[in-house]
């Protein structure tokens, strides 16, 4: 199967990034309007670590086991948009 260099439908990590981002904004809403400075970067790194720890292992498992469905959906859609 030819796999384009950027195909979010076949990249469960895209879903994981969205979950991590949502968790960061839930716990640290101030990041939405924080300036891009070194201190913010250090605080964001810590927030990312916290968010990662908050992700349930079941979520990671579910993302990984959906790969066959993702591939099937992309093939069926002939490379166009899927629900993933």
Wavefront OBJ file of the C-alpha trace (Angstrom):
o trace
v 0.000 0.000 0.000
v 1.359 3.432 -0.894
v 1.327 5.564 2.234
v 1.484 9.357 1.793
v 4.004 11.199 3.996
v 1.244 12.962 5.900
v -1.850 10.865 6.441
v -3.573 11.603 9.756
v -6.148 8.889 9.041
v -3.389 6.317 9.434
v -1.704 8.046 12.332
v -3.316 7.332 15.721
v -0.798 9.701 17.310
v -2.858 12.568 15.878
v -5.744 11.485 18.115
v -3.391 11.195 21.066
v -2.041 14.715 20.528
v -5.631 16.015 20.525
v -6.346 14.223 23.828
v -3.165 15.571 25.409
v -3.929 19.100 24.220
v -7.473 18.900 25.623
v -6.134 17.666 28.973
v -3.568 20.471 29.134
v -6.227 23.125 28.459
v -8.575 21.483 30.987
v -5.994 21.561 33.776
v -4.094 24.680 32.642
v -6.506 26.976 30.755
v -4.004 29.818 31.139
v -1.867 28.273 28.380
v -4.376 29.431 25.789
v -3.188 33.034 26.190
v 0.331 32.632 27.593
v 3.208 34.444 25.844
v 5.838 32.453 23.919
v 8.715 32.793 26.351
v 11.206 30.354 27.893
v 9.283 30.159 31.170
v 6.119 29.190 29.289
v 8.025 26.468 27.442
v 9.261 24.942 30.698
v 5.767 25.064 32.231
v 4.307 23.552 29.061
v 6.786 20.669 29.145
v 5.678 19.873 32.693
v 2.006 20.162 31.680
v 2.584 17.749 28.787
v 4.143 15.234 31.170
v 1.136 15.584 33.504
v -1.299 15.173 30.604
v 0.543 12.091 29.357
v 0.287 10.504 32.814
v -3.456 11.264 32.848
v -4.096 9.304 29.631
v -5.666 5.972 30.509
v -3.804 2.916 29.171
v -7.082 1.722 27.680
v -7.103 4.787 25.409
v -3.637 3.910 24.122
v -4.683 0.310 23.558
v -7.833 1.359 21.709
v -5.859 3.687 19.436
v -3.472 0.889 18.546
v -6.128 -1.739 17.845
v -8.009 0.595 15.509
v -5.175 0.490 12.959
v -6.698 -2.315 10.838
v -9.969 -0.366 10.738
v -8.117 2.824 9.792
v -6.305 1.112 6.931
v -9.538 -0.494 5.723
v -11.350 2.859 5.835
v -8.603 4.628 3.864
v -8.613 1.879 1.231
v -12.401 2.005 1.000
v -12.318 5.822 0.700
v -9.580 5.499 -1.958
v -7.320 7.767 0.040
v -9.955 10.417 0.752
v -11.408 11.548 4.084
v -12.428 8.969 6.675
v -14.018 9.252 10.112
v -10.589 8.793 11.654
l 1 2 3 4 5 6 7 8 9 10 11 12 13 14 15 16 17 18 19 20 21 22 23 24 25 26 27 28 29 30 31 32 33 34 35 36 37 38 39 40 41 42 43 44 45 46 47 48 49 50 51 52 53 54 55 56 57 58 59 60 61 62 63 64 65 66 67 68 69 70 71 72 73 74 75 76 77 78 79 80 81 82 83 84
